[in-house]
């Protein structure tokens, strides 16, 4: 069994709420599936989800986003330090 992150319960509540808000899928009438993406998409240990989550805690493992697609947007929109 995968170990759970400290905010696992909060993540589950948010994703279930977002899936419900998005509405039913056209095929089958079910809501978008939620859960650990490594389990939903394909089982892998140490995949992107693990790296991205862990990397988000250490500024030494992340790089600042400098968007330029479609004319770009302000760098201030790439900082999420108010969570």
BELGISUL-V508039 format. One record per residue. N is the residue number from 1. SS is DSSP state (~ for helix, > for strand, _ for the rest). PHI is phi in degrees with one decimal (* if undefined). Layout:
N SS PHI
N SS PHI
This chain:
1 _ *
2 _ -69.5
3 _ -79.0
4 _ -94.9
5 _ -75.0
6 _ -60.2
7 _ -105.7
8 ~ -55.7
9 ~ -61.5
10 ~ -62.4
11 ~ -63.0
12 ~ -64.6
13 ~ -62.3
14 ~ -62.3
15 ~ -67.3
16 ~ -65.4
17 ~ -64.8
18 ~ -65.3
19 ~ -63.5
20 ~ -67.4
21 ~ -62.2
22 ~ -68.0
23 _ 93.0
24 > -74.7
25 _ -69.8
26 _ -63.5
27 _ -95.0
28 _ 94.4
29 _ 68.3
30 _ -99.0
31 > -77.2
32 _ -57.0
33 _ -67.0
34 _ -122.3
35 _ 139.4
36 _ -72.7
37 ~ -61.7
38 ~ -64.5
39 ~ -89.7
40 ~ -76.4
41 _ -76.3
42 _ -166.2
43 _ -72.4
44 _ -153.9
45 _ -100.6
46 _ 78.6
47 _ -79.7
48 ~ -57.1
49 ~ -57.7
50 ~ -63.5
51 ~ -65.9
52 ~ -63.2
53 ~ -66.8
54 ~ -65.2
55 ~ -64.1
56 _ -69.8
57 _ -86.7
58 _ -117.0
59 ~ -64.0
60 ~ -71.0
61 ~ -101.9
62 _ -117.7
63 _ -122.0
64 _ -70.3
65 _ -78.4
66 _ -125.3
67 _ -68.4
68 _ -133.4
69 ~ -64.0
70 ~ 55.2
71 ~ 87.1
72 _ 73.4
73 _ -156.8
74 _ -58.9
75 ~ -59.7
76 ~ -61.6
77 ~ -77.0
78 ~ -101.5
79 _ -104.3
80 _ -121.2
81 _ -104.9
82 _ -108.5
83 _ -81.7
